[in-house]
Amino acid sequence: MSSFQESLQKFKKQQEKCQSTLVSMAARAGPSKAAAPPRPAVAKPPASAVKFSNDTERLQHINSIRKGPVGAQIKRVIDLLLETRQAYTPQQINEACYVDINGNKAVFDSLRNNLKVHYDGNRFSYKSKHALKNKEDLLKLIRRYTEGIPVIDLKDAYPTVMEDLQALKGAGQIWLLSNFDSQEDIAFPNDPRVPIKVDDDLKQLFRGIELPRDMLDIEKDLQKNGMKPATNTAKRRAMAQVHGIAPKPKTKKKKHEISKRTKLTNAHLPELFKL
């Protein structure tokens, strides 16, 4: 019994020793850190869909231009040259209006030989019929054409040529009269060195002259007075009959309708007496 008590005492002492050892170890390690709470999962935004550049429509447009008729491609280039009045290399033309000149020999050759295009071996530029730059050049040219120059030959000389024509007309330096056949305006010089004073009686006489109704009669009257008509109605009508072209019926407006009692005079040319 005594041996049992001794063994029990030894066991208790070992437990106390182990307990003290554990306490001392815990004291040296410091206070235990509380386990950090788990972080809430951050919801990631859904991955944005990858966007691809949709160039299908533009590529189809370019392809339709390059597969189009040669004439349509040439017109596209000439319109570019006329509008910008700049010189372009073939690569620059391709970038500006999608016409591949280097890739199409027919377009290249036709453009190089076009009357409206100047090619210096490297660049293409617009070429007008008359090389004019401003209003002074325009007036000098018109004064060289004493019998008149068609306005259609001047329209593409430079961007503001039509405004300059009206300015010259307003200043009394030129006349702009319509051609009877084509209805196109003709520019005539008005020489300021030859001032003309027309009497009122002569103006009234001119405006009161009754004109023949048929252009054939007008041409005959001109020839009788030693003047050469600018038109040849007989020849024009004969050619129309040969080709089977019927004369175009003139659309008549009621207020301008000519009857047998209508008097045709020169009153429609007031510009001739604004002197």
C-alpha positions in Angstrom: 0.0 0.0 0.0 2.8 2.3 0.8 4.4 1.6 -2.6 1.2 2.5 -4.3 1.0 5.9 -2.5 4.6 6.6 -3.5 3.9 5.9 -7.1 0.8 8.1 -7.1 2.8 11.0 -5.5 5.5 10.6 -8.2 2.8 10.7 -10.9 1.2 13.9 -9.5 4.6 15.6 -9.3 5.3 14.7 -13.0 1.9 16.2 -14.0 2.7 19.4 -12.1 6.1 19.6 -13.7 4.7 19.1 -17.1 2.0 21.7 -16.4 4.6 24.2 -15.2 6.7 23.5 -18.3 3.8 24.1 -20.6 2.9 27.4 -18.8 6.5 28.6 -19.1 6.6 27.8 -22.8 3.3 29.6 -23.4 4.6 32.6 -21.5 7.8 32.8 -23.7 5.8 32.4 -26.9 3.6 35.5 -26.1 -0.2 35.8 -26.4 -1.6 33.6 -29.1 -2.9 35.4 -32.2 -6.5 35.0 -33.0 -7.0 33.4 -36.3 -7.7 36.1 -39.0 -11.3 35.8 -40.3 -11.3 34.7 -43.9 -11.6 37.5 -46.3 -14.8 37.7 -48.2 -14.4 36.7 -51.8 -14.4 39.7 -54.1 -16.6 39.0 -57.1 -14.5 39.6 -60.2 -16.2 41.5 -63.0 -17.0 39.4 -66.0 -14.4 39.6 -68.7 -15.4 42.1 -71.3 -16.1 40.6 -74.7 -13.2 41.1 -77.2 -14.2 43.7 -79.8 -12.9 43.3 -83.3 -12.9 46.2 -85.8 -15.6 45.6 -88.3 -14.2 46.8 -91.6 -16.3 44.6 -93.8 -18.4 47.5 -95.2 -15.4 49.7 -96.1 -13.5 46.8 -97.7 -16.6 45.9 -99.8 -16.8 49.6 -100.9 -13.1 49.6 -101.9 -13.5 46.4 -103.8 -16.5 47.7 -105.7 -14.5 50.8 -106.7 -11.5 48.8 -108.0 -13.7 46.3 -109.8 -15.8 49.1 -111.4 -15.4 50.3 -115.0 -12.2 52.1 -116.0 -14.1 55.2 -116.9 -15.7 55.4 -113.4 -12.4 55.1 -111.7 -10.8 57.8 -113.9 -13.7 60.1 -113.2 -13.2 59.5 -109.4 -9.5 60.5 -109.7 -10.2 63.6 -111.9 -12.9 64.8 -109.5 -10.3 64.5 -106.7 -7.7 66.4 -108.6 -10.2 69.1 -109.6 -11.6 69.6 -106.1 -8.3 69.8 -104.3 -6.0 71.3 -107.1 -3.1 69.3 -105.7 -0.6 66.9 -107.2 -0.9 63.3 -106.0 1.4 60.2 -106.3 -0.4 57.0 -107.2 -0.1 55.9 -103.6 -1.7 59.1 -102.3 -4.5 58.7 -104.9 -5.1 55.2 -103.6 -5.4 56.4 -100.0 -7.6 59.3 -101.0 -10.2 57.7 -103.3 -9.3 54.0 -103.3 -8.3 53.8 -107.0 -5.3 51.6 -107.3 -3.5 53.2 -110.3 -0.4 51.0 -110.0 -2.5 47.9 -109.8 -4.5 48.6 -112.9 -2.6 49.4 -116.1 -5.7 50.4 -118.1 -6.5 53.1 -115.5 -2.9 54.3 -115.3 -2.5 54.6 -119.1 -5.9 56.3 -119.6 -5.3 58.7 -116.8 -1.8 59.6 -118.0 -3.1 60.4 -121.5 -6.3 62.2 -120.3 -6.6 65.8 -121.6 -7.6 67.0 -118.1 -4.7 65.4 -116.3 -1.0 66.4 -116.1 1.5 63.7 -115.3 5.1 64.7 -114.5 6.4 61.1 -114.2 5.7 60.9 -110.5 2.6 62.9 -109.6 -0.8 63.5 -111.2 -2.5 66.9 -111.2 -5.5 68.6 -112.8 -4.9 70.4 -116.1 -7.5 73.1 -117.2 -7.8 74.3 -120.8 -6.4 77.7 -119.9 -3.7 78.1 -117.3 -5.2 80.9 -115.2 -4.6 81.8 -111.6 -6.6 84.8 -110.8 -9.0 87.5 -112.1 -6.2 89.5 -113.7 -5.2 86.5 -115.8 -8.8 85.9 -116.7 -9.4 89.5 -118.0 -6.2 89.3 -120.1 -7.3 86.1 -121.7 -10.8 87.4 -122.5 -9.4 90.5 -124.1 -7.4 88.3 -126.4 -10.6 86.7 -127.7 -12.3 89.7 -129.3 -14.9 87.4 -130.9 -15.8 85.9 -127.5 -14.7 82.8 -125.6 -17.2 80.2 -124.2 -17.6 80.3 -120.5 -17.5 76.5 -120.4 -13.9 76.7 -121.4 -13.2 78.8 -118.4 -15.2 77.1 -115.7 -12.4 74.8 -114.5 -9.5 77.3 -114.7 -9.4 77.9 -110.9 -11.9 77.5 -108.1 -13.3 81.1 -108.0 -13.4 81.7 -111.7 -17.2 82.0 -112.0 -17.3 84.6 -109.2 -14.6 86.5 -111.0 -16.5 86.5 -114.2 -19.5 88.0 -112.5 -17.3 90.6 -110.8 -15.8 91.6 -114.2 -19.2 91.8 -115.7 -20.4 94.0 -112.8 -17.4 96.3 -113.3 -18.3 96.7 -117.0 -15.0 95.1 -118.1 -16.6 92.2 -120.0 -20.0 91.2 -121.5 -21.6 87.8 -120.8 -24.1 87.0 -123.6 -25.9 83.7 -124.3 -25.3 81.7 -127.5 -28.6 81.2 -129.4 -28.0 77.5 -130.1 -26.3 76.1 -127.0 -27.6 78.7 -124.5 -24.1 78.8 -123.1 -22.7 82.1 -122.1 -20.0 83.7 -124.2 -17.6 86.2 -122.6 -16.7 89.2 -124.7 -14.2 91.9 -123.8 -15.5 95.4 -123.2 -12.5 97.6 -124.1 -12.5 100.7 -121.8 -10.4 102.6 -124.3 -13.3 102.8 -126.7 -16.2 104.5 -124.8 -19.4 104.4 -126.9 -22.3 106.7 -126.3 -25.6 105.4 -127.8 -28.4 107.8 -128.4 -31.8 107.1 -126.9 -33.4 107.2 -130.3 -31.1 104.5 -131.6 -31.8 102.4 -128.5 -35.5 102.7 -129.1 -35.1 101.8 -132.8 -33.1 98.8 -132.0 -35.5 97.5 -129.5 -38.4 98.0 -131.8 -37.1 96.1 -134.7 -39.3 93.1 -135.5 -37.3 89.9 -135.9 -38.2 87.0 -138.3 -39.7 84.0 -136.7 -37.6 81.4 -138.4 -33.8 81.2 -137.9 -33.4 80.6 -141.7 -34.9 84.0 -142.4 -32.6 85.6 -139.8 -29.6 84.0 -141.4 -30.7 85.2 -144.9 -31.1 88.8 -143.6 -27.7 88.7 -142.1 -26.1 87.5 -145.3 -28.0 90.2 -147.3 -26.3 92.8 -145.1 -22.9 91.3 -145.6 -22.7 89.5 -142.2 -21.8 85.8 -141.7 -24.3 84.0 -139.5 -22.8 82.1 -136.5 -25.4 79.4 -137.1 -26.3 77.2 -140.0 -29.9 76.1 -139.5 -30.3 74.5 -142.9 -27.3 72.3 -142.4 -28.3 71.4 -138.9 -31.8 70.4 -140.0 -30.6 68.4 -142.9 -28.2 66.4 -140.7 -31.1 65.8 -138.2 -33.2 64.3 -141.0 -30.4 62.1 -142.2 -30.0 60.6 -138.8 -33.7 60.4 -138.2 -33.6 62.8 -135.3 -37.0 64.5 -134.8 -36.8 68.1 -133.7 -37.3 68.4 -130.0 -40.7 70.0 -129.2 -40.3 73.2 -127.2 -42.1 73.3 -124.0 -44.3 76.4 -124.1 -45.3 78.3 -121.1 -48.5 80.3 -121.3 -47.0 83.6 -120.3 -44.2 83.2 -122.9 -46.3 81.7 -125.7 -45.7 83.3 -129.1 -48.8 83.9 -131.2 -49.2 85.5 -134.7 -49.9 88.8 -133.0 -46.8 88.7 -130.8 -44.1 91.2 -131.8 -40.6 89.9 -131.6 -38.0 92.6 -130.9 -34.5 93.1 -129.5 -35.8 94.1 -126.1 -34.4 90.9 -124.6 -30.8 92.3 -125.0 -30.7 95.2 -122.6 -27.1 94.6 -121.8 -26.0 96.0 -125.1 -27.2 99.5 -124.1 -26.0 99.6 -120.5 -23.3 102.1 -121.6 
